[in-house]
């Protein structure tokens, strides 16, 4: 089997998480500057077999899309042009940043470590991917 990859897209940084090859466990991979995301993915896809990319879909409490959705749509357009053979899906990412922050607290990270926004993005991507795995069964 191939891996699944999740993206928590942000205007500045993007968190990335992947599964193992059996698609059982979601793990944080990295955070990259959003302007370097396509290049990062190009390199990653040459090194690892990826079956599906899940892109977080940020929504407000009332279900409407958040402001960053317009930027995500632009990214999806570029992604589709560059990786036309790659399957893609969306996953509601409501509250993932809050859940990521709580995970950092529960893990015993100190206040300075919890201010690491890149780590929050990576954990958020992992939560998106874990939710996707849970909901696809």
N, C-alpha and C positions, 0 to 999 in steps of 0.2 A: 504494500500500500504506500501511498504518498502522504506527505504531511498536509495539514491544514494550516493556514496562516491568517492571523487576525491583525487588523489595522485600526488603531485608535487615532484617527487623523486630527491634527490640530493645525492652526495657521502657522505656528512656529515650529513645533515638534510633533513627531508622530511616534507613538508607541507601537511596538510590534511583538506579537507572541506567536508561537508555533506549537503544534502537537508533535508527539513522537510519531514514528512511521506507522504504528498501529492505531493512531488517532484516539488514544485513550487519555493522555495527560496533556494539559495545556501548560506551557511554561513561557515566562517572559524571555524574549530574545534580546531586544535592545530598544533604544530610542534614537531616532535620527532626525536631523533638521528636515523639515517638510520639503524644502527645495531640493534635497538630495534623495528623496524617497524613490523616485523612478530608477535612478542609477543604482541605489542600494538593492532594490528588488531585482533588477536585471542581473546583478552579480549573484544574488542569493538563488535565483531560479536556475542559474547555470550550475551551481554547486549542489543544490538540494532539489529533490522532486517534490513539487507542491501540486496537490490535486485541486484545491479550492482556496480562494482568498475571501475572507469575511471582513467587510468594512462596516465599522460602527455607524449607526444611524442615530445622531443626537436629536432627542426630542425634549420638548418642555413637558411639564407635569400634565398639561391638558392634551398632549399628543401631537401638538403642532411642531414643526421642525425648528431647530434653533438656528441662530444666525450663521453658524459655520457650515450649514448644509450647502449653501451656494458654492463655497470653496471645495467641499467634498465632491460635488457634482462635476466641477472642473477637473479635479483629480481623477475621478472615475472616467471621464472622457479621455484624458491622456492615457490612463491605464489601459482602457479598452483598445486604444489605437496601438499601443506598444506591445500588449500581450493579448492579442485577439483570441488566442486559443485557450486562455486561462478562464476557468469558470469563476464566477464571482457571486457573492450573496451579501445581503445586508442583515444587520442584527441591531435591534434596539439597544442603545447604550445608556439609557436613562439611569442616573445615579451611580454609574461605574466609578467616577472620580471620587465620590463620597465613600463608596465601598473600598476603593483602593486606599484612601487615606485611613479608614478604619482598620484595614488589614495591616497597614504600617504600624499603627498604634498597638494592635494585638500582637504584632511580631516583636514588640519591645524596642522599636527604633526610637532614638531620642529626637527631641524637637528639631535640631539642626538637620538630621537625616530626613525627617518628614517634610522638610521644606524643599527637598529635591524634586522639582516638577517633572524631570525626565523619568524618575523612578515611578512617580504617580501615573504617568502616561503608559509606561511599560506594564505596570500592574493592571491598569484599566484595560489594556489590550488582552491581557491574560484572562480577566473576568469576562470580557466579551466572548472570547474563544471558549472558555469553560461553559458559559451559558449556552452557546451554540451547540457544543457537544451534548449537553444535558437535554436540550430541547429537540435534537434531531432523533433521539431514540424513541 
